[in-house]
């Protein structure tokens, strides 16, 4: 993937993680504890998979896009 496409892909992935995190905040406020824990586990797995895709497919080929690296 070229750098421009990788940048856009990263932005969409990060936006997806942000939206899922916001959904969890809503679920925490609106759900019973046991339901929230199930949702948190499932959504946490999805967030982890998106992060892995970014790491394995974007940051590997374009390390400058990884904001965690110096």
Secondary structure by P-SEA (a helix, b strand, c coil): ccaaaaaaaaaaaaaaaaaaaaaaaaaaacccaaaaaaaaaaaaaaaaaaaaaaaacccccccccccccc
